């Protein structure tokens, strides 16, 4: 790509670091393929599902695994470690990266590639065009950040929003096994509402605030990365707001049904 600054590790022979990231991606794909076997052993009703329900069950199982890993790692890198602590070093926060942050980005690339492939192959059973757009933009941004080593602080902020995915998947799992009227379904819906509000609405507000106050540094990102920073997050924010509206409507409907059934 024109204007994309490659790290030294990517300029010559494949480095051990790059090899590790590819292995991490392959490992993600391997787990994705094995989820069906785990589900078959842990949930007896799995064998009664239709073929497309089995595919979606497996798909959501791996997405939950990925979400937990990247959310915990992102939280650690952003808040616990000193990697992005502005007072810890003189280097601009835009250019900071570590082996762990590279690894998380590599795993996420493997996940989004696998999931996007499944969505396209089974289209539209696993999601419509909005999911293809979401995964495509996410892949584009993560790949740029991993190859260049720039803007990882913002990629990790967005990856932390994956912390709501286990709640979304649990909602689907409870629905498909006939537990839509259970207390667990209602409690999960409430947790999803507040989790989405924090991780995908308020966090994105902070994301844009952080970009504004660090805009002098953000402008130093290579041109393709800089313009993607200006275009991709707003699109994801609009999508998150739309989905939040749907979640709120669903929660109100569920609580209303629960109240009338008492």
C-alpha positions in Angstrom: 0.0 0.0 0.0 1.3 3.4 -0.9 2.1 5.5 2.2 2.0 2.5 4.6 5.1 2.5 6.8 6.2 -1.1 7.3 8.1 -2.1 10.4 11.6 -3.4 9.9 10.4 -6.9 10.7 8.2 -6.9 7.6 10.8 -5.5 5.2 12.9 -8.6 4.9 12.6 -12.2 5.8 9.7 -13.3 7.9 10.6 -12.6 11.5 9.9 -14.8 14.5 7.4 -12.2 15.7 5.5 -12.3 12.4 5.5 -16.1 12.5 4.0 -16.0 15.9 1.2 -13.8 14.8 0.4 -16.1 11.9 0.5 -19.1 14.3 -1.9 -17.2 16.6 -4.3 -16.6 13.7 -4.1 -20.3 12.7 -4.7 -21.3 16.3 -7.8 -19.1 16.4 -9.1 -20.9 13.3 -8.3 -24.3 14.9 -10.4 -23.4 18.0 -13.2 -22.2 15.7 -13.3 -25.6 14.0 -13.3 -27.5 17.3 -16.1 -25.6 19.0 -18.7 -27.9 17.4 -17.1 -30.9 19.1 -17.1 -29.2 22.5 -20.7 -28.1 22.1 -21.7 -31.7 21.2 -20.2 -33.0 24.3 -21.4 -30.3 26.7 -24.9 -29.7 25.5 -27.1 -32.7 24.7 -29.6 -30.7 22.7 -26.9 -29.7 20.2 -27.6 -32.8 18.1 -31.3 -31.7 17.7 -30.4 -28.4 16.1 -30.7 -27.8 12.3 -27.5 -27.6 10.4 -27.6 -23.8 10.3 -28.3 -23.6 14.0 -25.3 -25.8 14.7 -23.1 -23.5 12.5 -24.4 -20.4 14.4 -24.0 -22.1 17.8 -20.4 -22.9 16.9 -19.8 -19.4 15.5 -21.1 -17.7 18.6 -19.0 -20.1 20.8 -15.8 -19.0 19.2 -16.8 -15.3 19.2 -17.4 -15.5 22.9 -13.9 -17.0 23.4 -12.3 -14.3 21.3 -14.2 -11.5 23.1 -13.2 -12.6 26.5 -9.5 -12.9 25.5 -9.3 -9.5 23.7 -11.4 -7.6 26.3 -9.3 -8.8 29.2 -6.0 -8.1 27.3 -7.2 -4.7 26.1 -8.2 -3.7 29.6 -4.8 -4.8 31.0 -2.8 -3.0 28.3 -4.9 0.2 28.5 -5.2 0.5 32.3 -2.9 -1.8 34.2 0.3 -1.8 32.2 2.4 1.3 31.6 2.5 0.8 27.8 0.1 3.7 27.2 0.8 5.7 30.3 1.7 9.1 29.0 4.2 9.8 31.8 6.0 6.5 31.5 8.1 7.3 28.5 8.9 10.1 26.0 7.7 8.2 23.0 4.4 9.4 21.5 1.4 7.3 22.6 0.6 6.8 18.9 3.8 4.8 18.2 3.7 2.5 21.2 3.3 -1.3 20.9 4.4 -4.4 22.6 4.6 -8.1 22.0 1.3 -8.6 23.8 -0.5 -5.9 21.9 0.8 -7.3 18.6 -0.4 -10.8 19.7 -3.9 -9.6 20.5 -4.2 -7.8 17.2 -2.9 -10.9 15.4 -5.5 -13.1 17.2 -8.2 -10.6 16.3 -7.3 -10.7 12.7 -7.6 -14.5 12.7 -10.9 -14.3 14.4 -12.4 -11.6 12.1 -11.1 -13.4 9.0 -12.7 -16.7 10.1 -16.0 -15.1 11.2 -16.2 -13.0 8.0 -15.7 -16.1 5.9 -18.4 -17.9 7.8 -20.8 -15.0 7.4 -20.2 -14.7 3.7 -20.4 -18.5 3.2 -23.7 -18.8 5.0 -25.1 -15.4 4.0 -27.5 -14.1 5.3 -28.1 -16.7 8.0 -25.3 -15.5 10.3 -25.8 -11.8 9.7 -26.6 -9.2 7.0 -24.5 -6.6 5.2 -24.0 -4.6 8.4 -22.0 -7.5 9.9 -19.9 -7.7 6.7 -19.3 -3.9 6.9 -18.4 -4.2 10.6 -15.9 -7.0 10.2 -14.5 -5.6 7.0 -13.8 -2.2 8.7 -12.4 -3.9 11.8 -10.1 -6.1 9.7 -8.8 -3.2 7.7 -8.0 -1.1 10.8 -6.4 -3.8 12.8 -4.2 -4.9 9.9 -3.0 -1.4 9.3 -2.2 -0.9 12.9 -0.4 -4.2 13.3 1.8 -3.8 10.2 2.6 -0.1 10.9 2.8 -0.4 14.7 0.8 2.9 15.0 -2.4 3.8 16.7 -2.7 0.6 18.7 -4.1 2.4 21.7 -7.2 3.3 19.7 -7.5 -0.2 18.2 -7.4 -1.7 21.8 -10.1 0.7 22.9 -12.4 -0.5 20.2 -11.5 -4.2 20.8 -12.5 -3.7 24.5 -16.0 -3.1 23.2 -16.1 -6.8 22.3 -16.7 -7.3 26.1 -20.4 -7.1 25.3 -20.3 -10.0 22.8 -20.6 -12.8 25.4 -23.9 -11.2 26.6 -25.2 -10.9 23.0 -24.3 -14.6 22.4 -25.8 -15.8 25.7 -29.0 -14.0 24.7 -29.1 -16.0 21.5 -28.2 -19.3 23.2 -31.0 -18.8 25.7 -33.5 -18.0 23.0 -32.6 -21.0 20.9 -32.9 -23.5 23.8 -36.3 -22.1 24.8 -35.3 -20.0 27.8 -36.5 -16.7 26.5 -38.9 -16.3 29.5 -36.4 -17.2 32.2 -35.0 -14.9 34.8 -31.5 -15.5 33.4 -32.7 -14.1 30.0 -34.1 -11.0 31.7 -31.0 -10.4 33.8 -28.8 -10.9 30.8 -30.8 -8.4 28.9 -30.4 -5.8 31.6 -26.6 -6.5 31.8 -26.4 -6.2 28.0 -28.1 -2.9 28.1 -25.8 -1.3 30.6 -22.7 -3.2 29.2 -23.4 -1.8 25.7 -24.0 1.7 27.1 -20.6 1.6 28.8 -18.5 -0.3 26.3 -19.9 0.8 23.0 -21.5 4.2 23.7 -19.6 6.0 26.5 -16.3 4.4 25.5 -16.6 5.7 22.0 -17.4 9.2 23.3 -14.2 8.9 25.3 -12.4 7.6 22.2 -13.3 10.7 20.2 -12.4 13.0 23.2 -9.0 11.3 23.5 -8.4 11.7 19.7 -9.3 15.4 19.9 -6.9 16.2 22.8 -4.1 14.2 21.2 -4.9 15.3 17.6 -1.4 16.8 17.1 0.0 13.2 17.6 -2.8 11.6 15.7 -1.9 13.7 12.6 1.5 12.1 12.6 0.0 8.7 11.7 0.8 7.7 8.1 -1.8 9.1 5.6 -3.9 6.0 5.0 -4.0 5.2 8.8 -4.8 8.8 9.6 -7.8 9.0 7.2 -9.1 5.6 8.3 -8.9 7.0 11.9 -11.2 9.8 10.8 -13.7 7.6 8.9 -13.9 4.1 10.5 -14.7 4.9 14.1 -17.6 7.2 13.3 -19.2 4.5 11.2 -18.7 1.9 14.0 -20.2 4.4 16.5 -23.3 4.9 14.4 -23.7 1.1 14.1 -23.3 0.8 17.8 -25.9 3.5 18.5 -28.4 1.8 16.1 -27.8 -1.6 17.8 -28.2 0.0 21.2 -31.6 1.4 20.2 -32.6 -2.1 19.2 -31.3 -3.6 22.5 -33.3 -1.0 24.4 -36.5 -1.7 22.5 -36.0 -5.5 23.1 -35.3 -5.0 26.8 -38.5 -2.8 27.3 -40.5 -5.5 25.4 -39.1 -8.3 27.6 -39.6 -6.5 30.9 -43.2 -5.6 29.8 -43.9 -9.3 29.1 -42.4 -10.4 32.4 -44.5 -7.8 34.3 -47.7 -8.9 32.6 -47.0 -12.6 33.2 -46.8 -12.1 37.0 
